[in-house]
């Protein structure tokens, strides 16, 4: 592998079939964006995803920040990180390989919809993942179908992706929320953004949950009322989406759907900025649909799985979110664990720290690292710039799909 290549070359398709670090062979390009590209890699130990980022002079790696956030969150539904490496012209994050995104799976269905059963199963899986993230004082801020994926080996397991816009919403020391200031620009994806996010208000847990409600509506309806509205500018587009969301009642948006779906969205929209969401109540709404409407059992039989997939998934059913912690994986040992071209096995904290730090000391360390990232003003500015770049790319894509000079929502 040559390290002196230009950014353009490094991130090109010629990387296919190259072997990195005497271990990983890139076999397929999975996607690309403003950050760089993602490839599937094979090794003797299994399959992985390689995420490349162009190096930016005098700027902290957003990819490194994302890898540290994901290691901090470590748990069921969070993709695992193998390593983060910095090369001459680019940064690489090696992570768990996942299957298709929910958006891609949806597009492969006949009517561009998921069944009510699948939506309920998704809710029962995803809401606890969001609670797990929120309990660690972080919000995602870009909940959308593209940012959820199924497992590569276990299509019954749902994962949440892309923590590039993630942010702390409260102090991990005293649980005090950061002030609800108003910003000039939207953070996230307009189609699924909460009403308060579209208005520019600082986001909290309620906004992730409201966005998830719009995702459910999209899954069961196949589209949302604020799609395909022409707009000449991005600002006009966002204003139209906001106006539509404010003026359409949950009952109309989810007409003919179970009352529990309506109640989910209504509840999320009434949450206060600092209010603790009742996650159990929200999960219970979808369990009620199973019992009263579907008269079925929670068997993980999503629209895209078969009986063999369900059998394979059974070993995961007893995994508890409460048992997921950072104790068995050190952030230091994961990030930059590749040195001198050789792979180092992840080392547990007990082995790595001779002084055997207490659990509290470890958690304080993780909190400090995450605070340094997510409370850094320069990082926040760069994240917002990347978010604007991503939204601009989405607008251009939608405009091309619409075949006209207007932006298509």
LUMLO-430533 format. One record per atom (N, C-alpha, C): residue in one letter; y, z, x. Coordinates in steps of 0.2 Angstrom, whole numbers, plus 2048, in hexadecimal, padded with zeros to 3 digits. Each point is the difference from the previous one (the first is absolute). Example, Ala and Ser with C-alpha at 12.3 -4.5 7.8 and 13.67 -1.06 7.14 Angstrom:
# LUMLO-430533
A7E4827842/A8068007FC/A806800804/S8057FC7FE/S806801804/S8058037FC/
***
This chain:
# LUMLO-430533
X7FA800804/X8068007FC/X806800804/X8057FC7FF/X8067FF804/X8058047FC/X804804804/X8058057FE/X8077FC800/X8017FB804/X8067FD801/X8027FA7FC/X7FD8007FA/X8017FB7FB/X8078017FC/X8027FB7FD/X8068017FC/X7FE8037FA/X8058037FC/X7FE8037F9/X7FD7FB7FC/X8037FA800/X7FE7FA7FC/X7F87FF801/X7FF7FF807/X7F97FF801/X7FB8057FF/X802806802/X7FC8067FF/X7FE8017F8/X8047FF7FC/X7FF8007F9/X7FD7FA7FD/X7FE7FB804/X7FE7FA7FD/X7F88007FE/X7FE7FB7FD/X7F97FF7FF/X7FB7FF806/X8037FF805/X7FC7FF806/X7FC806802/X8038067FD/X7FC806802/X7F98017FD/X7FF7FC7FB/X7F98007FD/X7FB7FE806/X7FA8047FF/X7FB800805/X801803807/X806803801/X802803806/X7FD807800/X7FE803805/X7FD807801/X806805803/X8018057FC/X805805802/X7FD806803/X802802806/X7FE807802/X7F8800801/X7FE7FA802/X7F87FF801/X7FC8037FB/X8038007FA/X7FC8037FA/X8017FC7FA/X8067FE7FE/X8027FE7F9/X8017F8801/X7FC7FD7FB/X8017F8800/X8037FF7F9/X8067FC801/X8047FE7FA/X7FC7FA7FC/X7FE8017FA/X7FC7FB7FD/X8037FC7FA/X8058047FD/X8037FD7FA/X8088027FF/X8047FC7FF/X8078027FE/X8008027F9/X8038067FE/X8008037FA/X8067FF7FC/X806800804/X8068007FD/X806800805/X8067FF7FE/X806801804/X8068017FC/X805803803/X8068027FD/X806800805/X8058047FE/X806801805/X7FE804806/X7FA8047FF/X7FE805806/X7FC7FC805/X7FD7FA7FE/X7FB7FD804/X7FA7FD7FD/X7FA802802/X7FA7FD7FD/X7FB805800/X7FB7FF7FC/X7FA8057FF/X7FA7FB801/X7FB803804/X7FA7FC801/X7FA8057FF/X7FA7FD7FE/X7FA803800/X7FD800807/X7FD805803/X7FD801806/X7F9803800/X7FC7FD804/X7F9802800/X7FE804807/X7FC8057FF/X7FE803806/X7F98037FF/X7FD803805/X7F9802800/X8008067FB/X8068037FF/X8008067FC/X8027FF7F9/X8017F97FE/X8027FE7F9/X8067FC800/X8037FF7FA/X8067FC7FF/X8068047FF/X8067FD803/X806803800/X8057FB7FE/X8068037FF/X8067FC7FE/X805801806/X8037FA803/X805801805/X8067FE7FD/X805804800/X8077FF7FE/X8057FF806/X8037FB800/X8047FE806/X8088017FD/X804802805/X8078017FF/X8047FD806/X8057FC7FE/X8047FD806/X804806803/X800801806/X804805803/X8087FE800/X8048057FE/X8078007FF/X803804806/X8047FD804/X804803805/X8048067FE/X7FF806803/X8038067FF/X7FF8037F9/X7FB7FE7FD/X7FF8037F9/X7F9803800/X7FF8057FC/X7FA8037FF/X7FB7FC7FC/X7FA800802/X7FB7FC7FC/X7FF8037F9/X8017FC7FB/X7FE8027F9/X7F98007FF/X7FC7FC804/X7F98017FF/X7FD806803/X803803806/X7FE806802/X8028067FB/X8067FF7FD/X8018057FB/X7FB8007FA/X7FF7FA7FE/X7FB8007FB/X7F9802802/X7FE7FF806/X7F9803802/X801807800/X805803802/X801808801/X8008037F9/X8037FC7FB/X8008037F9/X7F98007FD/X7FC7FA801/X7FA8007FE/X7FB805803/X801801806/X7FC805803/X8018077FE/X8078017FF/X8028077FD/X7FD8017F9/X8007FA7FC/X7FD8017F9/X7F9800800/X7FC7FD804/X7F9800801/X7FC8037FA/X7FD7FC7FC/X7FC8037FA/X7FD7FA7FC/X7FC8027FB/X7FD7FB7FC/X8067FB7FD/X7FE7FA800/X8057FB7FD/X8067FE805/X800803806/X8047FE805/X7FD7FC806/X8017FA802/X7FC7FD805/X801803806/X7FA801804/X800803806/X8037FC806/X803803805/X8037FD806/X7FB801806/X7FE7FA803/X7FC801806/X805801806/X8057FC801/X804801805/X8077FC7FF/X805802804/X8067FC800/X8027FF808/X8017FA801/X8017FD807/X8077FD801/X803801806/X8067FC801/X7FF7FB806/X8017FA7FF/X7FF7FB805/X8077FD802/X8007FB805/X8077FE802/X8047FD7FB/X7FD7FC7FC/X8047FC7FB/X7FF8027F9/X7FB8057FE/X7FF8027FA/X7FC8067FF/X8008037FA/X7FD8067FF/X7FA7FF7FB/X7FA804801/X7FA7FE7FC/X7FE8077FD/X7FE8007FA/X7FD8057FC/X7F97FE7FE/X7FB803802/X7F97FF7FF/X7FE8057FA/X7FE7FD7FA/X7FF8057FB/X7FA7FE7FC/X7FE8047FB/X7FA7FE7FC/X8017FA7FC/X7FB7FB800/X8007FA7FD/X7FF8017F8/X8047FE7FC/X7FF8017F9/X7FE7F97FD/X7FF8017F9/X7FE7FA7FC/X8067FD7FD/X8007FC7FB/X8057FD7FD/X8058057FC/X8067FD800/X8058047FC/X7FF8007F9/X8038047FC/X7FF8007F9/X8047FA7FD/X8057FE803/X8047FA7FE/X7FB7FA801/X7FD7FF805/X7FC7FB801/X7FA7FF7FC/X7FD8067FE/X7FA8017FC/X8027FE7F9/X8068027FE/X8037FF7F9/X8017F87FF/X8037FD806/X8017F97FF/X7F97FC800/X7FB803801/X7F97FC800/X7FD8017F9/X8038047FC/X7FD8017F9/X8027FA7FC/X7FC7FF7FB/X8017FA7FB/X8078017FD/X8028067FD/X8068007FC/X805804804/X7FF801806/X805804804/X8028077FD/X7FA8037FE/X8008077FD/X7FA804803/X801806800/X7FA805801/X7FF8037F9/X7F98027FF/X7FE8037FA/X803807800/X8008037FA/X8038067FF/X7FC805804/X7F97FF800/X7FC805804/X802800807/X8017FA803/X802800807/X807803801/X8047FF7FC/X807803801/X7FF808800/X7FC8037FB/X7FF807800/X7FD802806/X7FB7FD803/X7FC802806/X805800806/X8057FA800/X805800805/X804806800/X8028027FA/X8058067FF/X7FD806802/X7F98017FF/X7FD806802/X7FF800807/X8007FB803/X7FF7FF808/X807801803/X8057FD7FE/X8067FF803/X8058067FF/X8008037FA/X8048067FF/X7FF805805/X7F9802801/X7FF805805/X8027FF807/X8007F9802/X8027FE807/X807801800/X8047FE7FB/X807801800/X802808801/X7FC8047FC/X801807800/X7FF803807/X7FB7FD804/X7FE802806/X8067FE805/X8037FA7FF/X8057FE805/X8078057FE/X8018017FA/X8068047FE/X7FF807802/X7FA803800/X7FF807802/X802800808/X8007FB803/X801800807/X8087FE801/X8048007FB/X807800800/X8027F9801/X7FC7FB7FF/X8027F9801/X7FF7FC7F9/X8057FB7FF/X7FF7FB7FB/X7FF7F9803/X7FD7FC7FC/X7FF7F9803/X8057FB7FF/X8048007FA/X8067FC7FF/X7FE7F97FF/X7FA7FD800/X7FF7F97FF/X7F97FF7FC/X7FF8047FB/X7FA7FF7FC/X8007F97FC/X7FB7FC802/X7FF7FA7FD/X7F97FE801/X7FD7FB7FC/X7F97FE801/X7FE7FD807/X8057FD803/X7FF7FE807/X7FE806805/X8038067FE/X7FF805805/X7FA8057FE/X7FB7FD7FC/X7FA8047FF/X7FA7FB801/X7FB802803/X7FB7FC802/X7F98047FF/X7FB7FC800/X7F98037FF/X7FD800807/X7FB804801/X7FD801806/X7FC7FA802/X7FF7FF806/X7FD7FA803/X7F88007FF/X7FE806801/X7F98027FF/X7FE8037F9/X8058037FD/X8008047FA/X8057FD7FB/X7FF7FB7FC/X8057FE7FB/X8018047FB/X7FD8067FF/X8028057FB/X805805803/X801800806/X806804803/X8067FD800/X8058037FE/X8077FD800/X804803806/X8047FC803/X804803805/X8087FE7FF/X804804802/X8077FE800/X8037FE807/X8047FB800/X8027FC806/X807801801/X8027FE806/X8077FE802/X8058067FF/X800804805/X805806800/X8067FF804/X8027F9800/X8067FE804/X8068037FC/X8008017FA/X8068037FC/X7FF8077FE/X7FB803803/X7FF8077FE/X805805803/X8018057FC/X806805802/X7FE8077FE/X802805804/X8008077FD/X8058017FB/X7FE8047FA/X8048017FB/X802807800/X7FD804804/X802808800/X7FE802807/X802806801/X7FF804806/X7F9803800/X7FC7FF805/X7F9803800/X800807802/X806803802/X801807801/X8018047FA/X8057FE7FC/X8028047FA/X7FF7FC7FA/X7FD7FA800/X7FF7FC7FA/X8067FE7FC/X806801803/X8067FE7FD/X8017F8800/X8027FD7FB/X8017F97FF/X8067FE804/X8007FA803/X8067FE803/X8057FD7FB/X806800801/X8057FF7FA/X7FF7F97FD/X8017FF7FA/X8007FA7FC/X8067FC801/X8017FD805/X8067FC801/X7FF7F97FD/X8057FC800/X8007F97FD/X8017FB806/X7FB7FB800/X8017FB805/X8027FA7FD/X8027FB804/X8037FA7FE/X7FA7FB7FF/X7FB801803/X7FB7FB800/X7F98037FD/X7FC7FC7FD/X7F98027FE/X7FB800806/X7FC805800/X7FB801804/X7F97FF7FC/X7FC7FB802/X7FA7FF7FC/X8007F97FD/X7FC7FE7FC/X7FF7FA7FC/X8038007F9/X8057FC7FF/X8038017F9/X7FC8007FA/X7FB7FB800/X7FB7FF7FB/X7FD8077FD/X7FE804805/X7FD8067FF/X804807801/X8067FF802/X805805802/X8018047FA/X801807800/X8028047FB/X8077FF7FE/X8028027FA/X8077FF7FE/X805803804/X7FF806803/X804804804/X8017FC807/X7FA7FE802/X8007FC807/X8057FA7FF/X7FF7FC7FB/X8047FA7FE/X808802800/X8018067FE/X8078027FF/X803803807/X7FB800805/X802802807/X7FF807801/X7FD8047FC/X800808801/X7FA801805/X801805804/X7FB803804/X7F98017FD/X7FB7FE803/X7F98007FC/X7FD807801/X7FB8017FC/X7FC806801/X7F97FE7FD/X7FC8057FE/X7F97FF7FE/X8007FC7F9/X8058027FC/X8007FD7F9/X8017F8801/X8037FD805/X8017F9801/X7F97FD802/X7FC803804/X7FA7FD802/X7FC7FF7F9/X8008067FC/X7FC8007FA/X8027FB7FB/X8077FF7FF/X8027FB7FB/X7FE7F9802/X8017FF807/X7FE7F9802/X7F97FF7FF/X7FC805801/X7F97FF7FE/X7FF7FE7F9/X8048037FC/X7FF7FF7F8/X8027F87FF/X8057FD804/X8017F97FF/X7FA7FC803/X7FD802805/X7FA7FD803/X7FB8007FA/X7FF8057FD/X7FA8007FB/X8027FC7FA/X8067FF7FE/X8037FC7FB/X7FF7F9802/X8017FE806/X7FF7F9803/X7F87FF800/X7FC804802/X7F97FF800/X7FD7FF7F9/X8038037FB/X7FD8007F9/X8037FA7FC/X8067FE802/X8047FB7FC/X7FF7F9804/X7FF800806/X8007FA804/X8077FE803/X8058037FD/X8077FF802/X8058057FE/X806800802/X8058057FD/X8067FC7FD/X8038037FC/X8057FD7FC/X8067FE804/X801803806/X8067FE805/X7FE7FB805/X7FA7FD7FF/X7FE7FA804/X8037FA7FD/X8017FB805/X8027F97FD/X8078007FD/X804805802/X8077FF7FE/X8047FD805/X8047FB7FF/X8047FC805/X806805802/X8017FF807/X806804803/X8027FC806/X807800801/X8037FC805/X800804807/X8008077FF/X801804806/X7FB8067FF/X7FF803806/X7FB805800/X8038067FC/X807801801/X8038057FC/X7FF7FF7F8/X8017FA7FE/X7FF7FE7F9/X7F98017FE/X7FC7FF804/X7F88017FF/X7FF8077FE/X802804805/X7FF8077FF/X8038037FA/X8067FE7FF/X8048037FA/X7FC7FE7F9/X7FD7FA800/X7FC7FE7FA/X7FA8047FF/X7FD801806/X7F9804800/X8028077FD/X805803803/X8028077FE/X8028007F9/X8047FB7FD/X8028007F9/X7FA7FF7FC/X7FB7FC802/X7FA7FF7FC/X7FC8077FF/X7FF803806/X7FC806800/X8048067FC/X806800801/X8048057FC/X7FF7FF7F9/X8007FA7FD/X8017FF7F9/X7F97FE7FD/X7FB800804/X7F97FF7FC/X7FC807800/X7FE8027FA/X7FD8067FF/X7F97FF803/X7FD806802/X7F97FF802/X7FB7FE7FA/X8028027FA/X7FC7FD7FA/X8007F9800/X8057FD801/X8017F8800/X7FD7FD806/X801803806/X7FD7FD806/X7F8800800/X7FD8067FD/X7F98007FF/X7FE8007F9/X8037FB7FC/X7FE7FF7F9/X7F87FF800/X7FD8037FB/X7F97FF7FE/X7FB803805/X803804805/X7FC803805/X7FF8087FE/X7FB803803/X7FF8077FE/X807804801/X8018057FC/X805805800/X801803807/X7FA802803/X800803807/X8047FC805/X7FF7FA800/X8047FB805/X8088017FF/X8018007F9/X8078017FE/X803807803/X7FC8057FE/X802807802/X801800808/X7FB7FD804/X801800807/X8077FE802/X8027FA7FE/X8077FE802/X8058047FD/X8008027FA/X8058047FD/X801807804/X7FA803802/X801806804/X8037FF806/X7FE7FB804/X8037FF807/X8077FE7FF/X8027FD7FB/X8087FE800/X8048067FE/X7FD8067FD/X8038067FF/X800805805/X7FD7FF806/X7FF805805/X807800804/X802806801/X806802804/X7FF7FE808/X805800803/X8007FE807/X7FB805804/X8018067FF/X7FC805804/X7FA8037FC/X7FF7FD7FA/X7FB8037FC/X7F97FF803/X7FB805800/X7F97FF802/X7FD7FC7FA/X7FD7FA802/X7FC7FC7FB/X7FA8047FE/X7FE7FF7FA/X7F98037FE/X7FB7FB801/X7FD7FF806/X7FC7FB801/X7F98007FC/X7FE8077FF/X7FA8017FC/X8017FD7F9/X8068017FD/X8027FD7F9/X7FF7F9800/X8037FD805/X8007F8801/X7F97FE801/X7FC803804/X7F97FE800/X7FC8017FA/X8028057FD/X7FC8027F9/X8027FA7FB/X8067FD800/X8017FB7FB/X7FB7FA801/X7FE7FE806/X7FB7FB801/X7F98027FE/X7FF806802/X7F98037FE/X7FF8007F8/X8068027FD/X8007FF7F8/X7FE7F97FE/X8037FB803/X7FE7F97FE/X7F97FF801/X7FD803805/X7F97FF801/X7FC8037FA/X8028067FE/X7FC8047FB/X8027FD7F9/X8067FF7FF/X8027FE7F9/X8007F97FE/X8027FC805/X8017F97FF/X7FA7FC802/X7FE800806/X7FB7FD803/X7F98027FF/X8008077FE/X7F98037FF/X7FB7FF805/X803800807/X7FC7FE805/X800806806/X7FC7FF805/X801805805/X8037FE806/X803804804/X8037FE807/X7FB7FF805/X7FE7F9800/X7FB7FE805/X8027FC806/X8067FF801/X8037FC805/X7FE7F9800/X7FF7FD7FA/X7FE7F97FF/X8067FC7FE/X8047FF806/X8067FC7FF/X7FE7F97FE/X8057FC7FE/X7FE7F97FE/X7FD7FC806/X801802806/X7FE7FC806/X7F9802803/X7FD8067FE/X7FB803803/X7F97FF7FC/X7FA800803/X7FA8007FD/X7FC807801/X7FA8007FE/X7FC806800/X7FF803807/X7FF7FB804/X7FF802807/X806803804/X8057FD7FE/X807803803/X8018077FD/X7FE8017FA/X8018077FE/X7FB805803/X7FA7FE801/X7FB804804/X802802807/X8037FB803/X803801807/X806805800/X8038007FA/X806804800/X7FF8077FE/X7FA8027FE/X7FE8067FD/X801806806/X7FF7FE806/X801805805/X807802801/X8057FD7FD/X807801801/X8028057FA/X7FC8007FB/X8028047FA/X802807801/X7FD803804/X801807801/X805802805/X8037FB803/X806801805/X8068037FD/X802806802/X8068037FD/X8067FF804/X8067FF7FD/X8067FF804/X802806803/X7FE8067FE/X802806803/X7FC801807/X7FB7FD801/X7FC800806/X8037FB805/X8047FC7FE/X8037FB805/X806803803/X800801807/X805803804/X8017FD806/X805802804/X8017FD807/X7FC803805/X7FC8067FE/X7FD804805/X7FC7FC805/X7FC7FB7FD/X7FB7FD805/X8027FA803/X8067FE7FF/X8037FA804/X807801803/X8017FF806/X806802803/X8047F9800/X8078017FE/X8047FB800/X8017FD807/X800804805/X8017FE807/X7FB7FC802/X7FA8027FE/X7FA7FC802/X7FF7FA7FD/X8027FF7FA/X8007FA7FC/X8057FB803/X806802800/X8067FC802/X8007FF807/X8007FA803/X7FF7FE807/X7FA802803/X7FA8007FC/X7FA802803/X7FD7FB804/X8037FA800/X7FD7FA805/X804800806/X7FD802806/X8047FF806/X7FC7FD805/X8047FC804/X7FC7FC806/X7FB7FB7FD/X8017FE7FA/X7FB7FB7FD/X7FA8037FE/X7FF807800/X7FA8037FE/X8008047FA/X7FB8007FC/X8018047FA/X7FE807801/X8048057FE/X7FE807800/X7FE8027F9/X7FA804800/X7FE8037FA/X8058057FD/X8028007FA/X8048057FD/X7FD807801/X805805803/X7FE806802/X8028057FA/X7FC8057FF/X8028057FB/X805804803/X8048047FB/X805804803/X7FE806804/X7FA8037FE/X7FD805803/X7FE7FE807/X7FE7FA801/X7FE7FE807/X8067FE804/X8057FD7FD/X8067FE803/X805806802/X8018057FC/X804805801/X7FC807802/X801801807/X7FC805803/X8038077FD/X8068007FE/X8028077FD/X7FE8017F9/X7FD7FB7FD/X7FD8017F9/X8068027FB/X8047FB7FF/X8068027FC/X7FD8027F9/X8048047FD/X7FE8027F9/X8017FA7FB/X7FE8017FA/X8017FA7FB/X8078007FF/X8048057FF/X8078007FF/X8037FD805/X7FF801806/X8037FD806/X7FF7F8800/X7FA7FE7FE/X7FF7F9800/X8047FD7FA/X8008037FB/X8047FD7FA/X807800802/X803805803/X807800802/X8017FA805/X7FB7FF804/X8017FA805/X8007F97FC/X7FB7FF7FB/X8007FA7FC/X8077FF7FD/X8028067FD/X8068007FC/X8067FE804/X800802806/X8067FF805/X8007F8802/X7FA7FE801/X7FF7F9802/X8037FB7FA/X7FD8027FA/X8027FC7FA/X8088017FF/X802806801/X8088017FF/X8047FB804/X7FD800807/X8047FC805/X8007F97FE/X7FB7FD7FC/X8007F97FE/X8048007FA/X7FE8037FA/X8037FF7FA/X8078037FE/X802804805/X8078027FF/X8057FD805/X7FD7FC804/X8047FC805/X8057FB7FD/X806801800/X8057FB7FD/X7FF7F9802/X7FF7FF806/X7FF7F9803/X7F97FD7FD/X7FB8047FF/X7FA7FE7FD/X8017FE7F9/X8038047FC/X8027FF7F9/X8047F9800/X8057FF804/X8037FA800/X7FC7FA801/X7FC800805/X7FB7FB802/X7FB7FF7FA/X7FE8057FD/X7FB7FF7FA/X8047FD7FA/X8068027FF/X8047FC7FB/X8017F9801/X8017FE807/X8017F9801/X7FA7FC7FF/X7FA803802/X7FA7FD7FF/X7FE7FF7F9/X8028057FC/X7FF8007F9/X8047FA7FD/X8067FF802/X8057FB7FE/X7FD7F9802/X7FD800806/X7FD7F9803/X7FA7FE7FB/X7FC8067FF/X7FA7FE7FC/X8027FE7F9/X8058037FD/X8027FE7F9/X8037F9800/X8037FF805/X8037F9801/X7FB7FB800/X7FA801804/X7FB7FC801/X7FC7FF7F9/X8008057FC/X7FC8007FA/X8057FC7FB/X806801800/X8057FC7FC/X7FF7F8802/X8007FE806/X7FF7F9802/X7FA7FE7FD/X7FA803801/X7FA7FE7FE/X8007FF7F8/X8038057FC/X8007FF7F9/X8047FA7FE/X8067FF804/X8047FB7FE/X7FD7F9801/X7FC7FF806/X7FC7FA801/X7FB7FF7FA/X7FC8067FE/X7FC7FF7FB/X8037FE7F9/X8068027FF/X8047FE7FA/X8027F9800/X8007FD806/X8027F9800/X8087FF7FF/X804805801/X8077FF7FE/X804803805/X8078007FF/X804804805/X8018077FE/X7FD8027FB/X8018077FE/X7FA805803/X802806800/X7FA805802/X7FC8017FA/X7FA800801/X7FB8017FA/X7FD807801/X8018057FB/X7FE807800/X7F98007FE/
***
